[in-house]
Amino acid sequence: MNTTIPTITLANGVEMPQIGYGVYQISPIETELCVTEALRAGYRMIDTAQVYKNEEGVGAGVAKSGLKREEVFLVSKIWISNYGDVRTTEALDESLRRLNTDYVDLMLLHQPFCDRYGAWRALEKAYKAGKCRAIGVSNFFADHIVDLAVNNEIAPMVNQMETHVFQQRKTLRPFLDELNCRLMAWGPLAEGKNGFFTNPVLAEIGKAHGKSIAQIALRFLLEKGIIVIPKTTHADRMRENLDVLGFSLAADEIAAIETLDADKSLFFDHHAGAVAKQFVTEWRGLAD
Ligand SMILES: NC(=O)c1ccc[n+]([C@@H]2O[C@H](COP(=O)([O-])OP(=O)(O)OC[C@H]3O[C@@H](n4cnc5c(N)ncnc54)[C@H](OP(=O)(O)O)[C@@H]3O)[C@@H](O)[C@H]2O)c1
């Protein structure tokens, strides 16, 4: 298996692995083992968040792997209850303690709700202080990210969004390109929703290449210049999801996958009032 993972150059010149391992919905106890296993499989980027409550497991897994800190690209996210000039700085330091490190490679604001401007100013300071090698956002739509970028000194270098074959982010991408901001896909396997793992278009293309549906979908995103972080707790699937480098898709195969795009979330609509209300009331307290 070819495991030389390609990198994406961020706006500040930092090289970020284009494939990483996501640990959402992995229990704090399981995380250490999964991260060790993923690093053994060849992953060199781990994506966690304060709200996943498993940053300690990530730090422990990296320590156990025997790899040097600088060999692993660590990504985490500040939860909305930790937004604000002062609170974000404290929360970032707490993440560093849990991750057992004195810097993260990329820190993101997890959601576009609550005091995101105060939080962003705190991330800018942390970036200048060397606590983050790069800073960015997650779930920020064109309106959120343009506004944040124009009204601050540093523009987000990455935007992590729900992105998969059914939601290809064709309308957001020009805005991100203009800001020199890279797209990072969460849910790159659509979490299996919408019949993902039995999709006939992906299955047919997979047959031609001797690859699985997951591999074809990940390959498609990679060829679009998107950073991917598939999650699995199974070691064989970790290897499978990384084995996407030694082949390429033909133009007609890419065109066929492009037709799967419904330009709609399979999860929730961030612009719906009821969703916003849920975030700032019910879900706000999730990381506390
Ligand atoms: N920023 C955000 O708001 C946000 C939101 C969601 C996720 N994320 C990040 O994005 C990462 C990935 O997204 P995700 O976890 O939501 O979903 P995903 O990676 O699209 O899908 C994960 C699901 O697919 C299964 N799976 C993985 N590889 C497979 C394979 N080769 N064959 C069959 N099944 C497979 C997994 O099951 P098993 O584990 O049983 O294999 C799991 O049920 C997360 O872990 C997290 O780091 C960020």
The ligand as a Gaussian input file, in Angstrom:
#p B3LYP/6-31G(d) Opt

LIG

0 1
 N      -16.649000      19.859000      12.736000
 C      -17.756000      19.176000      12.954000
 O      -18.816000      19.740000      13.286000
 C      -17.718000      17.690000      12.795000
 C      -18.916000      16.953000      12.791000
 C      -18.836000      15.576000      12.614000
 C      -17.592000      14.968000      12.455000
 N      -16.440000      15.713000      12.486000
 C      -15.101000      15.090000      12.305000
 O      -15.106000      14.357000      11.076000
 C      -14.741000      12.992000      11.368000
 C      -15.408000      12.041000      10.385000
 O      -16.789000      12.248000      10.323000
 P      -17.863000      11.279000      10.978000
 O      -17.236000      10.510000      12.065000
 O      -19.036000      12.099000      11.318000
 O      -18.328000      10.323000       9.797000
 P      -17.659000       9.476000       8.600000
 O      -16.182000       9.418000       8.739000
 O      -18.256000       9.996000       7.348000
 O      -18.304000       8.042000       8.829000
 C      -18.030000       7.276000       9.942000
 C      -18.934000       6.039000       9.880000
 O      -18.564000       5.221000       8.776000
 C      -18.172000       3.908000       9.235000
 N      -17.005000       3.538000       8.413000
 C      -15.803000       4.147000       8.367000
 N      -15.014000       3.588000       7.442000
 C      -15.727000       2.582000       6.880000
 C      -15.450000       1.648000       5.844000
 N      -14.290000       1.648000       5.207000
 N      -16.436000       0.736000       5.524000
 C      -17.630000       0.748000       6.165000
 N      -17.933000       1.606000       7.155000
 C      -17.007000       2.529000       7.501000
 C      -17.848000       4.064000      10.694000
 O      -18.166000       2.897000      11.412000
 P      -17.093000       2.116000      12.329000
 O      -16.485000       3.091000      13.275000
 O      -17.952000       1.067000      13.006000
 O      -16.135000       1.510000      11.361000
 C      -18.808000       5.199000      11.114000
 O      -20.104000       4.678000      11.361000
 C      -15.190000      12.822000      12.820000
 O      -14.650000      11.687000      13.446000
 C      -14.738000      14.129000      13.419000
 O      -13.345000      14.115000      13.665000
 C      -16.507000      17.056000      12.667000

